[in-house]
Amino acid sequence: MSDRVKTVMISSTAIDLPEHRRQVIEICAELGLQVIGMERWPPQNSTPLESSIEMVDRADAFLLILGNRYGSCPPGSTHSYV
């Protein structure tokens, strides 16, 4: 059995769900999970879409918190990143 810390990528809109994100991040910490999310990433030379895909690829699990808003849309798209 691996001793490696499991990671979870948390995705949601940030404006309307900060309290939900905070609670989920706290629960993940209590479970010993490492959270991967945009709020913990330093500025990069990649696009938001590239960064999001990289985070999902690195994570052991993906957790999507849905609310009443759409997230950011890539240029030229009518669909949000998630």
PDB file with one MODEL, atoms N, CA, C and O in Angstrom:
MODEL        1
ATOM      1  N   MET A   1       0.845  -1.179   0.000  1.00  0.00           N
ATOM      2  CA  MET A   1       0.000   0.000   0.000  1.00  0.00           C
ATOM      3  C   MET A   1       0.891   1.243   0.000  1.00  0.00           C
ATOM      4  O   MET A   1       1.867   1.299   0.748  1.00  0.00           O
ATOM      5  N   SER A   2       0.576   2.208  -0.803  1.00  0.00           N
ATOM      6  CA  SER A   2       1.387   3.416  -0.951  1.00  0.00           C
ATOM      7  C   SER A   2       1.141   4.400   0.190  1.00  0.00           C
ATOM      8  O   SER A   2       0.013   4.583   0.647  1.00  0.00           O
ATOM      9  N   ASP A   3       2.240   5.031   0.639  1.00  0.00           N
ATOM     10  CA  ASP A   3       2.129   6.068   1.664  1.00  0.00           C
ATOM     11  C   ASP A   3       1.976   7.451   1.047  1.00  0.00           C
ATOM     12  O   ASP A   3       1.914   8.451   1.762  1.00  0.00           O
ATOM     13  N   ARG A   4       1.914   7.508  -0.272  1.00  0.00           N
ATOM     14  CA  ARG A   4       1.802   8.790  -0.971  1.00  0.00           C
ATOM     15  C   ARG A   4       0.486   9.466  -0.599  1.00  0.00           C
ATOM     16  O   ARG A   4      -0.562   8.825  -0.521  1.00  0.00           O
ATOM     17  N   VAL A   5       0.565  10.773  -0.372  1.00  0.00           N
ATOM     18  CA  VAL A   5      -0.632  11.551  -0.048  1.00  0.00           C
ATOM     19  C   VAL A   5      -1.506  11.634  -1.291  1.00  0.00           C
ATOM     20  O   VAL A   5      -1.024  11.980  -2.370  1.00  0.00           O
ATOM     21  N   LYS A   6      -2.761  11.326  -1.148  1.00  0.00           N
ATOM     22  CA  LYS A   6      -3.710  11.404  -2.260  1.00  0.00           C
ATOM     23  C   LYS A   6      -4.100  12.856  -2.499  1.00  0.00           C
ATOM     24  O   LYS A   6      -4.200  13.649  -1.563  1.00  0.00           O
ATOM     25  N   THR A   7      -4.317  13.186  -3.755  1.00  0.00           N
ATOM     26  CA  THR A   7      -4.667  14.564  -4.132  1.00  0.00           C
ATOM     27  C   THR A   7      -6.075  14.622  -4.699  1.00  0.00           C
ATOM     28  O   THR A   7      -6.559  13.674  -5.319  1.00  0.00           O
ATOM     29  N   VAL A   8      -6.715  15.754  -4.471  1.00  0.00           N
ATOM     30  CA  VAL A   8      -8.046  15.989  -5.023  1.00  0.00           C
ATOM     31  C   VAL A   8      -8.075  17.389  -5.622  1.00  0.00           C
ATOM     32  O   VAL A   8      -7.706  18.366  -4.970  1.00  0.00           O
ATOM     33  N   MET A   9      -8.514  17.470  -6.863  1.00  0.00           N
ATOM     34  CA  MET A   9      -8.670  18.756  -7.538  1.00  0.00           C
ATOM     35  C   MET A   9     -10.098  19.216  -7.298  1.00  0.00           C
ATOM     36  O   MET A   9     -11.047  18.515  -7.651  1.00  0.00           O
ATOM     37  N   ILE A  10     -10.256  20.398  -6.696  1.00  0.00           N
ATOM     38  CA  ILE A  10     -11.577  20.958  -6.411  1.00  0.00           C
ATOM     39  C   ILE A  10     -11.860  22.060  -7.421  1.00  0.00           C
ATOM     40  O   ILE A  10     -11.066  22.986  -7.588  1.00  0.00           O
ATOM     41  N   SER A  11     -12.989  21.948  -8.083  1.00  0.00           N
ATOM     42  CA  SER A  11     -13.366  22.930  -9.089  1.00  0.00           C
ATOM     43  C   SER A  11     -14.759  23.475  -8.785  1.00  0.00           C
ATOM     44  O   SER A  11     -15.680  22.730  -8.448  1.00  0.00           O
ATOM     45  N   SER A  12     -14.886  24.785  -8.912  1.00  0.00           N
ATOM     46  CA  SER A  12     -16.177  25.454  -8.754  1.00  0.00           C
ATOM     47  C   SER A  12     -16.002  26.897  -9.195  1.00  0.00           C
ATOM     48  O   SER A  12     -14.886  27.353  -9.446  1.00  0.00           O
ATOM     49  N   THR A  13     -17.100  27.599  -9.285  1.00  0.00           N
ATOM     50  CA  THR A  13     -16.984  29.045  -9.443  1.00  0.00           C
ATOM     51  C   THR A  13     -16.577  29.604  -8.090  1.00  0.00           C
ATOM     52  O   THR A  13     -17.016  29.108  -7.052  1.00  0.00           O
ATOM     53  N   ALA A  14     -15.754  30.617  -8.095  1.00  0.00           N
ATOM     54  CA  ALA A  14     -15.200  31.137  -6.837  1.00  0.00           C
ATOM     55  C   ALA A  14     -16.058  32.233  -6.222  1.00  0.00           C
ATOM     56  O   ALA A  14     -16.107  32.367  -4.999  1.00  0.00           O
ATOM     57  N   ILE A  15     -16.729  33.012  -7.048  1.00  0.00           N
ATOM     58  CA  ILE A  15     -17.452  34.182  -6.552  1.00  0.00           C
ATOM     59  C   ILE A  15     -18.631  33.800  -5.673  1.00  0.00           C
ATOM     60  O   ILE A  15     -18.839  34.400  -4.618  1.00  0.00           O
ATOM     61  N   ASP A  16     -19.403  32.809  -6.097  1.00  0.00           N
ATOM     62  CA  ASP A  16     -20.622  32.482  -5.360  1.00  0.00           C
ATOM     63  C   ASP A  16     -20.475  31.314  -4.382  1.00  0.00           C
ATOM     64  O   ASP A  16     -21.418  31.016  -3.648  1.00  0.00           O
ATOM     65  N   LEU A  17     -19.318  30.644  -4.354  1.00  0.00           N
ATOM     66  CA  LEU A  17     -19.198  29.459  -3.516  1.00  0.00           C
ATOM     67  C   LEU A  17     -17.977  29.458  -2.589  1.00  0.00           C
ATOM     68  O   LEU A  17     -17.448  28.383  -2.304  1.00  0.00           O
ATOM     69  N   PRO A  18     -17.511  30.604  -2.113  1.00  0.00           N
ATOM     70  CA  PRO A  18     -16.293  30.580  -1.292  1.00  0.00           C
ATOM     71  C   PRO A  18     -16.458  29.790   0.016  1.00  0.00           C
ATOM     72  O   PRO A  18     -15.526  29.111   0.446  1.00  0.00           O
ATOM     73  N   GLU A  19     -17.608  29.873   0.634  1.00  0.00           N
ATOM     74  CA  GLU A  19     -17.820  29.146   1.889  1.00  0.00           C
ATOM     75  C   GLU A  19     -17.884  27.635   1.648  1.00  0.00           C
ATOM     76  O   GLU A  19     -17.372  26.849   2.445  1.00  0.00           O
ATOM     77  N   HIS A  20     -18.511  27.244   0.552  1.00  0.00           N
ATOM     78  CA  HIS A  20     -18.573  25.824   0.210  1.00  0.00           C
ATOM     79  C   HIS A  20     -17.165  25.288  -0.053  1.00  0.00           C
ATOM     80  O   HIS A  20     -16.802  24.215   0.431  1.00  0.00           O
ATOM     81  N   ARG A  21     -16.376  26.039  -0.820  1.00  0.00           N
ATOM     82  CA  ARG A  21     -14.995  25.632  -1.107  1.00  0.00           C
ATOM     83  C   ARG A  21     -14.198  25.517   0.191  1.00  0.00           C
ATOM     84  O   ARG A  21     -13.463  24.549   0.380  1.00  0.00           O
ATOM     85  N   ARG A  22     -14.337  26.491   1.081  1.00  0.00           N
ATOM     86  CA  ARG A  22     -13.588  26.482   2.335  1.00  0.00           C
ATOM     87  C   ARG A  22     -13.920  25.232   3.140  1.00  0.00           C
ATOM     88  O   ARG A  22     -13.026  24.583   3.682  1.00  0.00           O
ATOM     89  N   GLN A  23     -15.204  24.897   3.218  1.00  0.00           N
ATOM     90  CA  GLN A  23     -15.618  23.728   3.988  1.00  0.00           C
ATOM     91  C   GLN A  23     -15.093  22.437   3.371  1.00  0.00           C
ATOM     92  O   GLN A  23     -14.639  21.544   4.086  1.00  0.00           O
ATOM     93  N   VAL A  24     -15.155  22.336   2.052  1.00  0.00           N
ATOM     94  CA  VAL A  24     -14.658  21.129   1.379  1.00  0.00           C
ATOM     95  C   VAL A  24     -13.144  21.008   1.559  1.00  0.00           C
ATOM     96  O   VAL A  24     -12.637  19.910   1.789  1.00  0.00           O
ATOM     97  N   ILE A  25     -12.420  22.122   1.457  1.00  0.00           N
ATOM     98  CA  ILE A  25     -10.969  22.104   1.653  1.00  0.00           C
ATOM     99  C   ILE A  25     -10.636  21.664   3.078  1.00  0.00           C
ATOM    100  O   ILE A  25      -9.704  20.884   3.276  1.00  0.00           O
ATOM    101  N   GLU A  26     -11.375  22.147   4.066  1.00  0.00           N
ATOM    102  CA  GLU A  26     -11.156  21.742   5.457  1.00  0.00           C
ATOM    103  C   GLU A  26     -11.395  20.243   5.648  1.00  0.00           C
ATOM    104  O   GLU A  26     -10.617  19.568   6.323  1.00  0.00           O
ATOM    105  N   ILE A  27     -12.458  19.732   5.059  1.00  0.00           N
ATOM    106  CA  ILE A  27     -12.759  18.301   5.175  1.00  0.00           C
ATOM    107  C   ILE A  27     -11.662  17.471   4.514  1.00  0.00           C
ATOM    108  O   ILE A  27     -11.237  16.452   5.059  1.00  0.00           O
ATOM    109  N   CYS A  28     -11.207  17.905   3.345  1.00  0.00           N
ATOM    110  CA  CYS A  28     -10.129  17.194   2.668  1.00  0.00           C
ATOM    111  C   CYS A  28      -8.874  17.155   3.542  1.00  0.00           C
ATOM    112  O   CYS A  28      -8.210  16.123   3.630  1.00  0.00           O
ATOM    113  N   ALA A  29      -8.551  18.270   4.184  1.00  0.00           N
ATOM    114  CA  ALA A  29      -7.381  18.324   5.071  1.00  0.00           C
ATOM    115  C   ALA A  29      -7.556  17.354   6.236  1.00  0.00           C
ATOM    116  O   ALA A  29      -6.608  16.665   6.614  1.00  0.00           O
ATOM    117  N   GLU A  30      -8.759  17.294   6.810  1.00  0.00           N
ATOM    118  CA  GLU A  30      -9.026  16.371   7.907  1.00  0.00           C
ATOM    119  C   GLU A  30      -8.853  14.918   7.467  1.00  0.00           C
ATOM    120  O   GLU A  30      -8.470  14.064   8.266  1.00  0.00           O
ATOM    121  N   LEU A  31      -9.135  14.645   6.201  1.00  0.00           N
ATOM    122  CA  LEU A  31      -9.000  13.289   5.659  1.00  0.00           C
ATOM    123  C   LEU A  31      -7.578  12.994   5.189  1.00  0.00           C
ATOM    124  O   LEU A  31      -7.286  11.885   4.742  1.00  0.00           O
ATOM    125  N   GLY A  32      -6.695  13.986   5.291  1.00  0.00           N
ATOM    126  CA  GLY A  32      -5.311  13.792   4.875  1.00  0.00           C
ATOM    127  C   GLY A  32      -5.098  13.910   3.378  1.00  0.00           C
ATOM    128  O   GLY A  32      -4.102  13.416   2.850  1.00  0.00           O
ATOM    129  N   LEU A  33      -6.017  14.554   2.699  1.00  0.00           N
ATOM    130  CA  LEU A  33      -5.908  14.746   1.251  1.00  0.00           C
ATOM    131  C   LEU A  33      -5.242  16.078   0.942  1.00  0.00           C
ATOM    132  O   LEU A  33      -5.454  17.069   1.642  1.00  0.00           O
ATOM    133  N   GLN A  34      -4.446  16.091  -0.102  1.00  0.00           N
ATOM    134  CA  GLN A  34      -3.835  17.333  -0.572  1.00  0.00           C
ATOM    135  C   GLN A  34      -4.754  17.942  -1.627  1.00  0.00           C
ATOM    136  O   GLN A  34      -5.120  17.273  -2.594  1.00  0.00           O
ATOM    137  N   VAL A  35      -5.125  19.199  -1.445  1.00  0.00           N
ATOM    138  CA  VAL A  35      -6.033  19.880  -2.367  1.00  0.00           C
ATOM    139  C   VAL A  35      -5.238  20.570  -3.472  1.00  0.00           C
ATOM    140  O   VAL A  35      -4.244  21.253  -3.225  1.00  0.00           O
ATOM    141  N   ILE A  36      -5.710  20.369  -4.688  1.00  0.00           N
ATOM    142  CA  ILE A  36      -5.181  21.089  -5.844  1.00  0.00           C
ATOM    143  C   ILE A  36      -6.301  22.001  -6.310  1.00  0.00           C
ATOM    144  O   ILE A  36      -7.403  21.536  -6.600  1.00  0.00           O
ATOM    145  N   GLY A  37      -6.027  23.298  -6.382  1.00  0.00           N
ATOM    146  CA  GLY A  37      -7.037  24.251  -6.824  1.00  0.00           C
ATOM    147  C   GLY A  37      -6.385  25.538  -7.274  1.00  0.00           C
ATOM    148  O   GLY A  37      -5.228  25.806  -6.948  1.00  0.00           O
ATOM    149  N   MET A  38      -7.125  26.334  -8.022  1.00  0.00           N
ATOM    150  CA  MET A  38      -6.569  27.563  -8.584  1.00  0.00           C
ATOM    151  C   MET A  38      -6.074  28.524  -7.508  1.00  0.00           C
ATOM    152  O   MET A  38      -5.110  29.253  -7.741  1.00  0.00           O
ATOM    153  N   GLU A  39      -6.706  28.546  -6.339  1.00  0.00           N
ATOM    154  CA  GLU A  39      -6.293  29.492  -5.311  1.00  0.00           C
ATOM    155  C   GLU A  39      -4.923  29.174  -4.739  1.00  0.00           C
ATOM    156  O   GLU A  39      -4.322  30.012  -4.067  1.00  0.00           O
ATOM    157  N   ARG A  40      -4.427  27.985  -4.995  1.00  0.00           N
ATOM    158  CA  ARG A  40      -3.128  27.582  -4.454  1.00  0.00           C
ATOM    159  C   ARG A  40      -2.038  27.545  -5.514  1.00  0.00           C
ATOM    160  O   ARG A  40      -0.926  27.095  -5.241  1.00  0.00           O
ATOM    161  N   TRP A  41      -2.336  28.002  -6.694  1.00  0.00           N
ATOM    162  CA  TRP A  41      -1.347  27.968  -7.776  1.00  0.00           C
ATOM    163  C   TRP A  41      -0.728  29.336  -7.968  1.00  0.00           C
ATOM    164  O   TRP A  41      -1.436  30.343  -7.971  1.00  0.00           O
ATOM    165  N   PRO A  42       0.582  29.385  -8.129  1.00  0.00           N
ATOM    166  CA  PRO A  42       1.230  30.664  -8.428  1.00  0.00           C
ATOM    167  C   PRO A  42       0.944  31.055  -9.877  1.00  0.00           C
ATOM    168  O   PRO A  42       0.547  30.203 -10.672  1.00  0.00           O
ATOM    169  N   PRO A  43       1.136  32.326 -10.235  1.00  0.00           N
ATOM    170  CA  PRO A  43       0.957  32.747 -11.630  1.00  0.00           C
ATOM    171  C   PRO A  43       1.852  31.915 -12.561  1.00  0.00           C
ATOM    172  O   PRO A  43       2.997  31.607 -12.230  1.00  0.00           O
ATOM    173  N   GLN A  44       1.314  31.564 -13.712  1.00  0.00           N
ATOM    174  CA  GLN A  44       2.051  30.731 -14.663  1.00  0.00           C
ATOM    175  C   GLN A  44       1.968  31.331 -16.050  1.00  0.00           C
ATOM    176  O   GLN A  44       1.233  32.286 -16.302  1.00  0.00           O
ATOM    177  N   ASN A  45       2.740  30.744 -16.932  1.00  0.00           N
ATOM    178  CA  ASN A  45       2.734  31.171 -18.328  1.00  0.00           C
ATOM    179  C   ASN A  45       1.731  30.391 -19.158  1.00  0.00           C
ATOM    180  O   ASN A  45       1.717  30.518 -20.382  1.00  0.00           O
ATOM    181  N   SER A  46       0.894  29.589 -18.523  1.00  0.00           N
ATOM    182  CA  SER A  46      -0.090  28.801 -19.259  1.00  0.00           C
ATOM    183  C   SER A  46      -1.457  29.468 -19.179  1.00  0.00           C
ATOM    184  O   SER A  46      -1.693  30.341 -18.344  1.00  0.00           O
ATOM    185  N   THR A  47      -2.348  29.043 -20.060  1.00  0.00           N
ATOM    186  CA  THR A  47      -3.715  29.561 -20.063  1.00  0.00           C
ATOM    187  C   THR A  47      -4.503  28.909 -18.929  1.00  0.00           C
ATOM    188  O   THR A  47      -4.090  27.869 -18.415  1.00  0.00           O
ATOM    189  N   PRO A  48      -5.636  29.504 -18.528  1.00  0.00           N
ATOM    190  CA  PRO A  48      -6.467  28.857 -17.506  1.00  0.00           C
ATOM    191  C   PRO A  48      -6.902  27.447 -17.902  1.00  0.00           C
ATOM    192  O   PRO A  48      -6.968  26.556 -17.055  1.00  0.00           O
ATOM    193  N   LEU A  49      -7.197  27.244 -19.178  1.00  0.00           N
ATOM    194  CA  LEU A  49      -7.600  25.909 -19.630  1.00  0.00           C
ATOM    195  C   LEU A  49      -6.446  24.923 -19.473  1.00  0.00           C
ATOM    196  O   LEU A  49      -6.640  23.813 -18.978  1.00  0.00           O
ATOM    197  N   GLU A  50      -5.247  25.325 -19.891  1.00  0.00           N
ATOM    198  CA  GLU A  50      -4.085  24.443 -19.756  1.00  0.00           C
ATOM    199  C   GLU A  50      -3.798  24.132 -18.291  1.00  0.00           C
ATOM    200  O   GLU A  50      -3.489  22.991 -17.946  1.00  0.00           O
ATOM    201  N   SER A  51      -3.898  25.140 -17.432  1.00  0.00           N
ATOM    202  CA  SER A  51      -3.674  24.932 -16.001  1.00  0.00           C
ATOM    203  C   SER A  51      -4.706  23.990 -15.413  1.00  0.00           C
ATOM    204  O   SER A  51      -4.367  23.119 -14.612  1.00  0.00           O
ATOM    205  N   SER A  52      -5.975  24.157 -15.805  1.00  0.00           N
ATOM    206  CA  SER A  52      -7.040  23.289 -15.304  1.00  0.00           C
ATOM    207  C   SER A  52      -6.818  21.842 -15.716  1.00  0.00           C
ATOM    208  O   SER A  52      -6.959  20.932 -14.899  1.00  0.00           O
ATOM    209  N   ILE A  53      -6.474  21.629 -16.969  1.00  0.00           N
ATOM    210  CA  ILE A  53      -6.224  20.266 -17.461  1.00  0.00           C
ATOM    211  C   ILE A  53      -5.043  19.648 -16.724  1.00  0.00           C
ATOM    212  O   ILE A  53      -5.084  18.472 -16.365  1.00  0.00           O
ATOM    213  N   GLU A  54      -4.000  20.425 -16.497  1.00  0.00           N
ATOM    214  CA  GLU A  54      -2.830  19.924 -15.777  1.00  0.00           C
ATOM    215  C   GLU A  54      -3.198  19.528 -14.350  1.00  0.00           C
ATOM    216  O   GLU A  54      -2.742  18.498 -13.853  1.00  0.00           O
ATOM    217  N   MET A  55      -4.020  20.342 -13.691  1.00  0.00           N
ATOM    218  CA  MET A  55      -4.435  20.027 -12.323  1.00  0.00           C
ATOM    219  C   MET A  55      -5.242  18.730 -12.277  1.00  0.00           C
ATOM    220  O   MET A  55      -5.025  17.897 -11.397  1.00  0.00           O
ATOM    221  N   VAL A  56      -6.164  18.555 -13.213  1.00  0.00           N
ATOM    222  CA  VAL A  56      -6.974  17.336 -13.254  1.00  0.00           C
ATOM    223  C   VAL A  56      -6.072  16.131 -13.519  1.00  0.00           C
ATOM    224  O   VAL A  56      -6.237  15.083 -12.896  1.00  0.00           O
ATOM    225  N   ASP A  57      -5.125  16.278 -14.439  1.00  0.00           N
ATOM    226  CA  ASP A  57      -4.208  15.172 -14.754  1.00  0.00           C
ATOM    227  C   ASP A  57      -3.361  14.767 -13.551  1.00  0.00           C
ATOM    228  O   ASP A  57      -3.049  13.587 -13.391  1.00  0.00           O
ATOM    229  N   ARG A  58      -2.985  15.718 -12.705  1.00  0.00           N
ATOM    230  CA  ARG A  58      -2.146  15.428 -11.534  1.00  0.00           C
ATOM    231  C   ARG A  58      -2.928  14.834 -10.371  1.00  0.00           C
ATOM    232  O   ARG A  58      -2.347  14.172  -9.512  1.00  0.00           O
ATOM    233  N   ALA A  59      -4.211  15.057 -10.333  1.00  0.00           N
ATOM    234  CA  ALA A  59      -5.029  14.669  -9.178  1.00  0.00           C
ATOM    235  C   ALA A  59      -5.440  13.203  -9.225  1.00  0.00           C
ATOM    236  O   ALA A  59      -5.593  12.607 -10.291  1.00  0.00           O
ATOM    237  N   ASP A  60      -5.613  12.643  -8.025  1.00  0.00           N
ATOM    238  CA  ASP A  60      -6.161  11.292  -7.913  1.00  0.00           C
ATOM    239  C   ASP A  60      -7.683  11.306  -8.030  1.00  0.00           C
ATOM    240  O   ASP A  60      -8.294  10.318  -8.439  1.00  0.00           O
ATOM    241  N   ALA A  61      -8.286  12.438  -7.667  1.00  0.00           N
ATOM    242  CA  ALA A  61      -9.743  12.575  -7.725  1.00  0.00           C
ATOM    243  C   ALA A  61     -10.090  14.003  -8.137  1.00  0.00           C
ATOM    244  O   ALA A  61      -9.311  14.934  -7.931  1.00  0.00           O
ATOM    245  N   PHE A  62     -11.269  14.153  -8.720  1.00  0.00           N
ATOM    246  CA  PHE A  62     -11.776  15.451  -9.158  1.00  0.00           C
ATOM    247  C   PHE A  62     -13.106  15.673  -8.458  1.00  0.00           C
ATOM    248  O   PHE A  62     -13.996  14.824  -8.512  1.00  0.00           O
ATOM    249  N   LEU A  63     -13.238  16.819  -7.801  1.00  0.00           N
ATOM    250  CA  LEU A  63     -14.471  17.150  -7.095  1.00  0.00           C
ATOM    251  C   LEU A  63     -15.022  18.447  -7.667  1.00  0.00           C
ATOM    252  O   LEU A  63     -14.359  19.484  -7.627  1.00  0.00           O
ATOM    253  N   LEU A  64     -16.215  18.387  -8.188  1.00  0.00           N
ATOM    254  CA  LEU A  64     -16.867  19.551  -8.779  1.00  0.00           C
ATOM    255  C   LEU A  64     -17.996  20.011  -7.868  1.00  0.00           C
ATOM    256  O   LEU A  64     -18.895  19.240  -7.532  1.00  0.00           O
ATOM    257  N   ILE A  65     -17.937  21.281  -7.472  1.00  0.00           N
ATOM    258  CA  ILE A  65     -18.999  21.867  -6.655  1.00  0.00           C
ATOM    259  C   ILE A  65     -19.828  22.744  -7.588  1.00  0.00           C
ATOM    260  O   ILE A  65     -19.339  23.743  -8.114  1.00  0.00           O
ATOM    261  N   LEU A  66     -21.079  22.364  -7.784  1.00  0.00           N
ATOM    262  CA  LEU A  66     -21.950  23.093  -8.713  1.00  0.00           C
ATOM    263  C   LEU A  66     -22.815  24.095  -7.978  1.00  0.00           C
ATOM    264  O   LEU A  66     -23.308  23.831  -6.881  1.00  0.00           O
ATOM    265  N   GLY A  67     -22.990  25.244  -8.599  1.00  0.00           N
ATOM    266  CA  GLY A  67     -23.838  26.283  -8.050  1.00  0.00           C
ATOM    267  C   GLY A  67     -24.742  26.843  -9.132  1.00  0.00           C
ATOM    268  O   GLY A  67     -25.126  26.136 -10.064  1.00  0.00           O
ATOM    269  N   ASN A  68     -25.075  28.107  -9.000  1.00  0.00           N
ATOM    270  CA  ASN A  68     -26.004  28.745  -9.930  1.00  0.00           C
ATOM    271  C   ASN A  68     -25.338  29.589 -11.002  1.00  0.00           C
ATOM    272  O   ASN A  68     -26.033  30.228 -11.792  1.00  0.00           O
ATOM    273  N   ARG A  69     -24.018  29.611 -11.052  1.00  0.00           N
ATOM    274  CA  ARG A  69     -23.308  30.442 -12.021  1.00  0.00           C
ATOM    275  C   ARG A  69     -22.488  29.573 -12.957  1.00  0.00           C
ATOM    276  O   ARG A  69     -22.128  28.443 -12.627  1.00  0.00           O
ATOM    277  N   TYR A  70     -22.197  30.124 -14.139  1.00  0.00           N
ATOM    278  CA  TYR A  70     -21.238  29.508 -15.042  1.00  0.00           C
ATOM    279  C   TYR A  70     -19.864  30.034 -14.695  1.00  0.00           C
ATOM    280  O   TYR A  70     -19.727  31.161 -14.219  1.00  0.00           O
ATOM    281  N   GLY A  71     -18.848  29.225 -14.931  1.00  0.00           N
ATOM    282  CA  GLY A  71     -17.475  29.664 -14.737  1.00  0.00           C
ATOM    283  C   GLY A  71     -16.978  30.399 -15.968  1.00  0.00           C
ATOM    284  O   GLY A  71     -17.743  30.694 -16.886  1.00  0.00           O
ATOM    285  N   SER A  72     -15.698  30.687 -15.971  1.00  0.00           N
ATOM    286  CA  SER A  72     -15.063  31.360 -17.099  1.00  0.00           C
ATOM    287  C   SER A  72     -15.142  30.479 -18.339  1.00  0.00           C
ATOM    288  O   SER A  72     -15.116  29.252 -18.252  1.00  0.00           O
ATOM    289  N   CYS A  73     -15.239  31.127 -19.487  1.00  0.00           N
ATOM    290  CA  CYS A  73     -15.274  30.405 -20.760  1.00  0.00           C
ATOM    291  C   CYS A  73     -13.991  30.676 -21.534  1.00  0.00           C
ATOM    292  O   CYS A  73     -13.516  31.811 -21.576  1.00  0.00           O
ATOM    293  N   PRO A  74     -13.429  29.633 -22.149  1.00  0.00           N
ATOM    294  CA  PRO A  74     -12.265  29.869 -22.994  1.00  0.00           C
ATOM    295  C   PRO A  74     -12.649  30.787 -24.152  1.00  0.00           C
ATOM    296  O   PRO A  74     -13.802  30.778 -24.584  1.00  0.00           O
ATOM    297  N   PRO A  75     -11.710  31.574 -24.661  1.00  0.00           N
ATOM    298  CA  PRO A  75     -12.010  32.462 -25.799  1.00  0.00           C
ATOM    299  C   PRO A  75     -12.610  31.673 -26.966  1.00  0.00           C
ATOM    300  O   PRO A  75     -12.080  30.633 -27.357  1.00  0.00           O
ATOM    301  N   GLY A  76     -13.706  32.169 -27.513  1.00  0.00           N
ATOM    302  CA  GLY A  76     -14.353  31.543 -28.653  1.00  0.00           C
ATOM    303  C   GLY A  76     -15.307  30.411 -28.297  1.00  0.00           C
ATOM    304  O   GLY A  76     -15.861  29.775 -29.194  1.00  0.00           O
ATOM    305  N   SER A  77     -15.516  30.139 -26.993  1.00  0.00           N
ATOM    306  CA  SER A  77     -16.368  29.054 -26.567  1.00  0.00           C
ATOM    307  C   SER A  77     -17.579  29.600 -25.806  1.00  0.00           C
ATOM    308  O   SER A  77     -17.520  30.668 -25.196  1.00  0.00           O
ATOM    309  N   THR A  78     -18.665  28.850 -25.856  1.00  0.00           N
ATOM    310  CA  THR A  78     -19.849  29.211 -25.062  1.00  0.00           C
ATOM    311  C   THR A  78     -19.972  28.327 -23.834  1.00  0.00           C
ATOM    312  O   THR A  78     -20.949  28.434 -23.093  1.00  0.00           O
ATOM    313  N   HIS A  79     -18.989  27.447 -23.604  1.00  0.00           N
ATOM    314  CA  HIS A  79     -19.002  26.524 -22.468  1.00  0.00           C
ATOM    315  C   HIS A  79     -17.887  26.880 -21.496  1.00  0.00           C
ATOM    316  O   HIS A  79     -16.789  27.258 -21.905  1.00  0.00           O
ATOM    317  N   SER A  80     -18.178  26.756 -20.214  1.00  0.00           N
ATOM    318  CA  SER A  80     -17.155  27.035 -19.212  1.00  0.00           C
ATOM    319  C   SER A  80     -16.110  25.918 -19.228  1.00  0.00           C
ATOM    320  O   SER A  80     -16.299  24.880 -19.862  1.00  0.00           O
ATOM    321  N   TYR A  81     -15.014  26.152 -18.523  1.00  0.00           N
ATOM    322  CA  TYR A  81     -13.914  25.188 -18.491  1.00  0.00           C
ATOM    323  C   TYR A  81     -14.346  23.837 -17.963  1.00  0.00           C
ATOM    324  O   TYR A  81     -13.838  22.809 -18.411  1.00  0.00           O
ATOM    325  N   VAL A  82     -15.267  23.817 -17.029  1.00  0.00           N
ATOM    326  CA  VAL A  82     -15.695  22.561 -16.416  1.00  0.00           C
ATOM    327  C   VAL A  82     -16.939  22.060 -17.107  1.00  0.00           C
ATOM    328  O   VAL A  82     -17.468  21.009 -16.742  1.00  0.00           O
TER     329      VAL A  82
ENDMDL
END
